[in-house]
Amino acid sequence: MKISFIKTKQDEGVYLIPRAMGMDIYEINQPEEIDQKIDELKQNEYKTIVISNELASFSEKIVPNYQNDPNLKIIILPSK
């Protein structure tokens, strides 16, 4: 199972433990790019994607497209 984390440049230092465990962490420049990055990771067969609550608020596809997708789980972590 492929797991990834998505962060923005402002989230520096937030995902140190997952990075130390060897998990993939992807950085986006603008929060508005979240849906594009999720689609890209889904095409690369990632099954679990972890994002912050703040990033989730910028997504227009989480509820209508990803919520009922049996091949993709999006975990939303509380923001700071």
N, CA, C and O atoms as a GROMACS GRO file, in nm:
protein
  320
    1MET      N    1   0.084  -0.117   0.000
    1MET     CA    2   0.000   0.000   0.000
    1MET      C    3   0.089   0.123   0.000
    1MET      O    4   0.180   0.135   0.082
    2LYS      N    5   0.064   0.215  -0.092
    2LYS     CA    6   0.143   0.337  -0.102
    2LYS      C    7   0.075   0.449  -0.025
    2LYS      O    8  -0.043   0.478  -0.045
    3ILE      N    9   0.151   0.512   0.065
    3ILE     CA   10   0.100   0.620   0.148
    3ILE      C   11   0.182   0.745   0.118
    3ILE      O   12   0.304   0.739   0.107
    4SER      N   13   0.114   0.859   0.105
    4SER     CA   14   0.186   0.984   0.083
    4SER      C   15   0.126   1.095   0.168
    4SER      O   16   0.010   1.088   0.210
    5PHE      N   17   0.206   1.194   0.191
    5PHE     CA   18   0.165   1.315   0.262
    5PHE      C   19   0.180   1.431   0.165
    5PHE      O   20   0.273   1.434   0.084
    6ILE      N   21   0.090   1.526   0.173
    6ILE     CA   22   0.101   1.647   0.092
    6ILE      C   23   0.112   1.764   0.188
    6ILE      O   24   0.036   1.775   0.284
    7LYS      N   25   0.208   1.852   0.159
    7LYS     CA   26   0.227   1.969   0.244
    7LYS      C   27   0.253   2.091   0.156
    7LYS      O   28   0.282   2.078   0.038
    8THR      N   29   0.242   2.208   0.217
    8THR     CA   30   0.280   2.330   0.150
    8THR      C   31   0.417   2.373   0.201
    8THR      O   32   0.468   2.316   0.297
    9LYS      N   33   0.475   2.471   0.137
    9LYS     CA   34   0.607   2.519   0.181
    9LYS      C   35   0.601   2.574   0.322
    9LYS      O   36   0.700   2.570   0.395
   10GLN      N   37   0.486   2.625   0.363
   10GLN     CA   38   0.471   2.681   0.497
   10GLN      C   39   0.469   2.573   0.605
   10GLN      O   40   0.485   2.605   0.723
   11ASP      N   41   0.450   2.448   0.569
   11ASP     CA   42   0.444   2.337   0.665
   11ASP      C   43   0.583   2.280   0.694
   11ASP      O   44   0.596   2.161   0.719
   12GLU      N   45   0.683   2.362   0.690
   12GLU     CA   46   0.820   2.315   0.710
   12GLU      C   47   0.836   2.251   0.848
   12GLU      O   48   0.798   2.310   0.949
   13GLY      N   49   0.891   2.132   0.851
   13GLY     CA   50   0.917   2.064   0.977
   13GLY      C   51   0.798   1.987   1.034
   13GLY      O   52   0.812   1.921   1.137
   14VAL      N   53   0.683   1.993   0.970
   14VAL     CA   54   0.564   1.930   1.025
   14VAL      C   55   0.569   1.778   1.008
   14VAL      O   56   0.523   1.705   1.096
   15TYR      N   57   0.622   1.729   0.899
   15TYR     CA   58   0.618   1.586   0.869
   15TYR      C   59   0.755   1.520   0.888
   15TYR      O   60   0.796   1.439   0.804
   16LEU      N   61   0.824   1.552   0.994
   16LEU     CA   62   0.957   1.496   1.017
   16LEU      C   63   0.951   1.346   1.047
   16LEU      O   64   1.036   1.271   0.998
   17ILE      N   65   0.855   1.303   1.125
   17ILE     CA   66   0.846   1.160   1.161
   17ILE      C   67   0.811   1.074   1.039
   17ILE      O   68   0.879   0.974   1.016
   18PRO      N   69   0.706   1.110   0.960
   18PRO     CA   70   0.680   1.028   0.841
   18PRO      C   71   0.799   1.025   0.745
   18PRO      O   72   0.827   0.922   0.683
   19ARG      N   73   0.868   1.138   0.732
   19ARG     CA   74   0.986   1.142   0.643
   19ARG      C   75   1.094   1.048   0.697
   19ARG      O   76   1.158   0.977   0.620
   20ALA      N   77   1.115   1.047   0.829
   20ALA     CA   78   1.214   0.959   0.890
   20ALA      C   79   1.177   0.812   0.872
   20ALA      O   80   1.265   0.725   0.868
   21MET      N   81   1.048   0.784   0.862
   21MET     CA   82   1.001   0.646   0.842
   21MET      C   83   1.004   0.606   0.695
   21MET      O   84   0.970   0.492   0.661
   22GLY      N   85   1.045   0.698   0.608
   22GLY     CA   86   1.058   0.665   0.466
   22GLY      C   87   0.932   0.685   0.385
   22GLY      O   88   0.926   0.640   0.270
   23MET      N   89   0.833   0.750   0.440
   23MET     CA   90   0.709   0.776   0.365
   23MET      C   91   0.730   0.890   0.267
   23MET      O   92   0.814   0.977   0.289
   24ASP      N   93   0.654   0.890   0.160
   24ASP     CA   94   0.665   0.993   0.058
   24ASP      C   95   0.593   1.119   0.102
   24ASP      O   96   0.478   1.115   0.144
   25ILE      N   97   0.662   1.232   0.090
   25ILE     CA   98   0.604   1.361   0.125
   25ILE      C   99   0.619   1.452   0.004
   25ILE      O  100   0.730   1.474  -0.045
   26TYR      N  101   0.506   1.502  -0.045
   26TYR     CA  102   0.507   1.588  -0.161
   26TYR      C  103   0.471   1.730  -0.119
   26TYR      O  104   0.387   1.752  -0.032
   27GLU      N  105   0.537   1.824  -0.182
   27GLU     CA  106   0.517   1.964  -0.149
   27GLU      C  107   0.450   2.036  -0.266
   27GLU      O  108   0.490   2.018  -0.381
   28ILE      N  109   0.350   2.116  -0.236
   28ILE     CA  110   0.287   2.199  -0.338
   28ILE      C  111   0.317   2.344  -0.305
   28ILE      O  112   0.335   2.381  -0.189
   29ASN      N  113   0.322   2.426  -0.409
   29ASN     CA  114   0.355   2.568  -0.390
   29ASN      C  115   0.237   2.648  -0.336
   29ASN      O  116   0.254   2.734  -0.250
   30GLN      N  117   0.120   2.619  -0.387
   30GLN     CA  118  -0.001   2.692  -0.348
   30GLN      C  119  -0.107   2.592  -0.301
   30GLN      O  120  -0.120   2.485  -0.361
   31PRO      N  121  -0.182   2.623  -0.196
   31PRO     CA  122  -0.287   2.532  -0.148
   31PRO      C  123  -0.391   2.499  -0.255
   31PRO      O  124  -0.454   2.393  -0.250
   32GLU      N  125  -0.410   2.589  -0.350
   32GLU     CA  126  -0.508   2.566  -0.456
   32GLU      C  127  -0.470   2.451  -0.549
   32GLU      O  128  -0.552   2.407  -0.629
   33GLU      N  129  -0.347   2.403  -0.541
   33GLU     CA  130  -0.299   2.293  -0.625
   33GLU      C  131  -0.333   2.156  -0.566
   33GLU      O  132  -0.292   2.054  -0.623
   34ILE      N  133  -0.405   2.151  -0.456
   34ILE     CA  134  -0.428   2.025  -0.384
   34ILE      C  135  -0.501   1.921  -0.469
   34ILE      O  136  -0.460   1.805  -0.471
   35ASP      N  137  -0.606   1.960  -0.540
   35ASP     CA  138  -0.681   1.862  -0.620
   35ASP      C  139  -0.594   1.805  -0.732
   35ASP      O  140  -0.601   1.686  -0.762
   36GLN      N  141  -0.515   1.889  -0.794
   36GLN     CA  142  -0.426   1.844  -0.900
   36GLN      C  143  -0.325   1.741  -0.846
   36GLN      O  144  -0.300   1.640  -0.911
   37LYS      N  145  -0.269   1.767  -0.728
   37LYS     CA  146  -0.171   1.674  -0.670
   37LYS      C  147  -0.238   1.543  -0.628
   37LYS      O  148  -0.180   1.436  -0.647
   38ILE      N  149  -0.359   1.550  -0.572
   38ILE     CA  150  -0.430   1.427  -0.535
   38ILE      C  151  -0.457   1.343  -0.659
   38ILE      O  152  -0.436   1.222  -0.657
   39ASP      N  153  -0.502   1.406  -0.768
   39ASP     CA  154  -0.526   1.332  -0.892
   39ASP      C  155  -0.398   1.267  -0.944
   39ASP      O  156  -0.399   1.153  -0.990
   40GLU      N  157  -0.287   1.340  -0.935
   40GLU     CA  158  -0.158   1.287  -0.979
   40GLU      C  159  -0.117   1.165  -0.896
   40GLU      O  160  -0.072   1.064  -0.951
   41LEU      N  161  -0.133   1.174  -0.765
   41LEU     CA  162  -0.097   1.062  -0.678
   41LEU      C  163  -0.188   0.943  -0.699
   41LEU      O  164  -0.144   0.828  -0.695
   42LYS      N  165  -0.316   0.969  -0.723
   42LYS     CA  166  -0.410   0.861  -0.751
   42LYS      C  167  -0.370   0.787  -0.879
   42LYS      O  168  -0.378   0.664  -0.884
   43GLN      N  169  -0.328   0.860  -0.981
   43GLN     CA  170  -0.283   0.798  -1.105
   43GLN      C  171  -0.156   0.715  -1.084
   43GLN      O  172  -0.133   0.617  -1.154
   44ASN      N  173  -0.076   0.755  -0.985
   44ASN     CA  174   0.045   0.680  -0.952
   44ASN      C  175   0.019   0.570  -0.850
   44ASN      O  176   0.112   0.517  -0.789
   45GLU      N  177  -0.108   0.535  -0.833
   45GLU     CA  178  -0.155   0.423  -0.752
   45GLU      C  179  -0.128   0.437  -0.602
   45GLU      O  180  -0.106   0.337  -0.534
   46TYR      N  181  -0.130   0.560  -0.552
   46TYR     CA  182  -0.127   0.579  -0.407
   46TYR      C  183  -0.266   0.549  -0.354
   46TYR      O  184  -0.366   0.593  -0.411
   47LYS      N  185  -0.273   0.475  -0.246
   47LYS     CA  186  -0.401   0.434  -0.188
   47LYS      C  187  -0.443   0.520  -0.070
   47LYS      O  188  -0.562   0.533  -0.042
   48THR      N  189  -0.345   0.579   0.000
   48THR     CA  190  -0.374   0.662   0.117
   48THR      C  191  -0.297   0.792   0.104
   48THR      O  192  -0.176   0.793   0.080
   49ILE      N  193  -0.369   0.903   0.119
   49ILE     CA  194  -0.309   1.035   0.110
   49ILE      C  195  -0.346   1.111   0.236
   49ILE      O  196  -0.462   1.116   0.275
   50VAL      N  197  -0.245   1.170   0.300
   50VAL     CA  198  -0.265   1.243   0.425
   50VAL      C  199  -0.244   1.391   0.397
   50VAL      O  200  -0.141   1.431   0.341
   51ILE      N  201  -0.343   1.474   0.436
   51ILE     CA  202  -0.332   1.618   0.419
   51ILE      C  203  -0.381   1.688   0.545
   51ILE      O  204  -0.449   1.628   0.628
   52SER      N  205  -0.346   1.813   0.558
   52SER     CA  206  -0.393   1.890   0.674
   52SER      C  207  -0.535   1.939   0.649
   52SER      O  208  -0.581   1.945   0.535
   53ASN      N  209  -0.601   1.974   0.756
   53ASN     CA  210  -0.736   2.029   0.747
   53ASN      C  211  -0.736   2.157   0.664
   53ASN      O  212  -0.829   2.183   0.587
   54GLU      N  213  -0.631   2.236   0.680
   54GLU     CA  214  -0.620   2.360   0.603
   54GLU      C  215  -0.615   2.332   0.453
   54GLU      O  216  -0.683   2.399   0.375
   55LEU      N  217  -0.534   2.234   0.412
   55LEU     CA  218  -0.529   2.199   0.269
   55LEU      C  219  -0.661   2.141   0.221
   55LEU      O  220  -0.703   2.168   0.108
   56ALA      N  221  -0.725   2.064   0.303
   56ALA     CA  222  -0.854   2.005   0.265
   56ALA      C  223  -0.957   2.112   0.235
   56ALA      O  224  -1.044   2.093   0.150
   57SER      N  225  -0.948   2.224   0.304
   57SER     CA  226  -1.046   2.330   0.282
   57SER      C  227  -1.031   2.393   0.143
   57SER      O  228  -1.124   2.458   0.095
   58PHE      N  229  -0.917   2.375   0.078
   58PHE     CA  230  -0.896   2.428  -0.057
   58PHE      C  231  -0.941   2.329  -0.165
   58PHE      O  232  -0.948   2.366  -0.282
   59SER      N  233  -0.971   2.207  -0.128
   59SER     CA  234  -1.010   2.106  -0.227
   59SER      C  235  -1.158   2.118  -0.262
   59SER      O  236  -1.244   2.135  -0.176
   60GLU      N  237  -1.184   2.110  -0.391
   60GLU     CA  238  -1.321   2.110  -0.439
   60GLU      C  239  -1.369   1.968  -0.470
   60GLU      O  240  -1.486   1.948  -0.503
   61LYS      N  241  -1.280   1.871  -0.461
   61LYS     CA  242  -1.314   1.734  -0.502
   61LYS      C  243  -1.321   1.633  -0.389
   61LYS      O  244  -1.363   1.519  -0.412
   62ILE      N  245  -1.282   1.669  -0.268
   62ILE     CA  246  -1.275   1.568  -0.161
   62ILE      C  247  -1.411   1.503  -0.140
   62ILE      O  248  -1.421   1.380  -0.140
   63VAL      N  249  -1.513   1.580  -0.121
   63VAL     CA  250  -1.646   1.522  -0.095
   63VAL      C  251  -1.708   1.463  -0.221
   63VAL      O  252  -1.747   1.346  -0.218
   64PRO      N  253  -1.720   1.537  -0.332
   64PRO     CA  254  -1.791   1.480  -0.446
   64PRO      C  255  -1.716   1.369  -0.520
   64PRO      O  256  -1.779   1.279  -0.576
   65ASN      N  257  -1.583   1.373  -0.522
   65ASN     CA  258  -1.510   1.275  -0.603
   65ASN      C  259  -1.438   1.167  -0.523
   65ASN      O  260  -1.438   1.051  -0.564
   66TYR      N  261  -1.378   1.204  -0.412
   66TYR     CA  262  -1.293   1.109  -0.341
   66TYR      C  263  -1.361   1.039  -0.224
   66TYR      O  264  -1.316   0.932  -0.182
   67GLN      N  265  -1.466   1.096  -0.170
   67GLN     CA  266  -1.528   1.041  -0.049
   67GLN      C  267  -1.575   0.897  -0.066
   67GLN      O  268  -1.560   0.816   0.025
   68ASN      N  269  -1.630   0.865  -0.180
   68ASN     CA  270  -1.684   0.731  -0.203
   68ASN      C  271  -1.596   0.646  -0.293
   68ASN      O  272  -1.641   0.543  -0.344
   69ASP      N  273  -1.472   0.687  -0.314
   69ASP     CA  274  -1.380   0.611  -0.398
   69ASP      C  275  -1.323   0.495  -0.317
   69ASP      O  276  -1.251   0.518  -0.220
   70PRO      N  277  -1.353   0.370  -0.353
   70PRO     CA  278  -1.304   0.256  -0.275
   70PRO      C  279  -1.154   0.233  -0.288
   70PRO      O  280  -1.096   0.157  -0.209
   71ASN      N  281  -1.089   0.296  -0.385
   71ASN     CA  282  -0.946   0.275  -0.408
   71ASN      C  283  -0.859   0.385  -0.349
   71ASN      O  284  -0.737   0.383  -0.365
   72LEU      N  285  -0.920   0.482  -0.280
   72LEU     CA  286  -0.843   0.594  -0.229
   72LEU      C  287  -0.898   0.637  -0.093
   72LEU      O  288  -1.018   0.657  -0.077
   73LYS      N  289  -0.808   0.652   0.003
   73LYS     CA  290  -0.845   0.704   0.134
   73LYS      C  291  -0.770   0.834   0.156
   73LYS      O  292  -0.648   0.839   0.140
   74ILE      N  293  -0.842   0.937   0.193
   74ILE     CA  294  -0.780   1.064   0.225
   74ILE      C  295  -0.798   1.087   0.374
   74ILE      O  296  -0.911   1.092   0.424
   75ILE      N  297  -0.688   1.102   0.443
   75ILE     CA  298  -0.688   1.126   0.586
   75ILE      C  299  -0.661   1.273   0.609
   75ILE      O  300  -0.561   1.327   0.560
   76ILE      N  301  -0.748   1.339   0.682
   76ILE     CA  302  -0.735   1.480   0.708
   76ILE      C  303  -0.692   1.500   0.853
   76ILE      O  304  -0.762   1.462   0.946
   77LEU      N  305  -0.574   1.558   0.869
   77LEU     CA  306  -0.519   1.584   1.003
   77LEU      C  307  -0.560   1.723   1.050
   77LEU      O  308  -0.572   1.815   0.969
   78PRO      N  309  -0.582   1.739   1.180
   78PRO     CA  310  -0.614   1.872   1.231
   78PRO      C  311  -0.498   1.968   1.205
   78PRO      O  312  -0.381   1.930   1.212
   79SER      N  313  -0.533   2.093   1.175
   79SER     CA  314  -0.431   2.196   1.156
   79SER      C  315  -0.377   2.240   1.290
   79SER      O  316  -0.433   2.209   1.395
   80LYS      N  317  -0.267   2.314   1.286
   80LYS     CA  318  -0.207   2.363   1.409
   80LYS      C  319  -0.301   2.450   1.487
   80LYS      O  320  -0.266   2.500   1.594
   0.00000   0.00000   0.00000
